[in-house]
Amino acid sequence: MSASLTALMQELGRAARAVSPVLANVSREQKDRALRAAATALQRDKKNILSANTRDMHAAEERDLSAAMFDRLRLDNARLEAMACSLEDIASLADPVGRVLAEWTRPNGLRISRVAVPLGVIGIIYESRPNVTVDAGALCLKSGNAAILRGGSESLHSGAAIHGCLVEGLREAGLPAACVQRVPVTDREAVGLMLEGLDGAIDVVVPRGGKGLIERVRREARVPVIGHLDGNCHVYVDRDADLAMAVAITLNAKLRRTGVCGAAETLLVDRSAPKGHLETLVGALLDAGCAVRGDDTVKKIDSRVTVASEADWGTEYLDAIIAVRVVEGVDEAMAHIACHSSSHTESIITANDATARRFLERVDSAIVLHNASTQFADGGEFGMGAEIGISTDRFHARGPVGLEQLTSYKYVVRGSGQVRP
């Protein structure tokens, strides 16, 4: 590892640590002004950002990236407008810092409050998605956290152009540019230095990317990590499901965007569903261009279906491929999910409220839905403005990681001269 890279990363860490206590006490008005100014800059600089993205896309073609990675990398006017809207949405949300989470008075007169505070300095490591630069930077800023962003080499030029808009917003609001920094090099060693914590500068790391990246982060990190490993999501179509609804939700859950972690990868169908339901669901997927890998029952439906192996039930395809299995009711569906799910997102389609309640209560995933597409596994769709990722952990943050999940808390105790006997 070169001395120059180490020096560069340590300087990013020192700058973030120095600005962290300042940012933690910045007013909501000043933070919102920075976000709205960044949104204006993003809209004004669309041409330059799309030009930078074109450079990244050409390089991606030469590197033969997967279809999922290619889709995540691509920007257009609609996606840029969505990014600007996300900045505005985050600005409109309540400030999560300083919230009184609980308060009570002890018999001795001590008044105790639990108050939300920023985590400190957050390192975000991500691949290909240029929009993460906006979401991560904005969420960290609004929640009072200094951010060090390390995007993938695939989005080098796009990320630089977008980050420039965030810096412009910070400066217009009178905030230090070090509030949201970007690692300007593509060396993989920079990730290793962040995972070590940059000499104590980084308080938590949030990875967002493929399985290889997440595994490396979990393996090497010397600081706390918020993230998920896989998005092996399921749709279960119950015997009491409305067929038209089931078809619409299944197609959307699988094919709206195949490269997102909320895309459905396995379809489970109740064997007791009315005759023709399974055939219609499988036929709709095949006709829409989705490859189907099924169990013996599903294989008999259509010659285009291939036989599913045991590995298929645990695979996150991130492509137009889905595994389909027939199960004996909701209990077997839940057993399958418990065995093969990555605890990300699962959906049940049924008109039976009792069955839905059983599924929602007993399936232990970060997000469970009733009669809705798994592609709603998104902080923006939850009204959180945006998200920094979906956490499948069972502590601190679970599900979409938005503003509130990027805070911790401290106890504030007010007395009137009390001493402990």
ABEGO torsion letter per residue (X at the ends): XBAAAAAAAAAAAAAAAAAAAAAAABBAAAAAAAAAAAAAAAAAAAAAAAAAAAAAAAAAAAAGBBAAAAAAABBBAAAAAAAAAAAAAAAABBBABGBBABBBBBAAGBBBBBBBBBAEBBBBBBBGBAAAAAAAAAAAAAAGBBBBBBBBAAAAAAAAAAAAAAAAAAAAAGBBAAABBBBABABAAAAAAAAAGGGGABABBBBBEBAAAAAAAAAABABBBBEBABBBBBBBBBAABBAAAAAAAAAAAAAABAABAABBABBBBBAABBBGAAAAAAAAAAAAGBBBBBBAAAAAABAABBBBBAAAAABBAGBBBBBBBBBBEAAAAAAAAAAABAGBBBBBBBABAAAAAAAAAABBBABBBBGBBAAABBAAAAGAGBBAEBBABABGBBEBBBAAAABBBBBBBBBAGBBBX
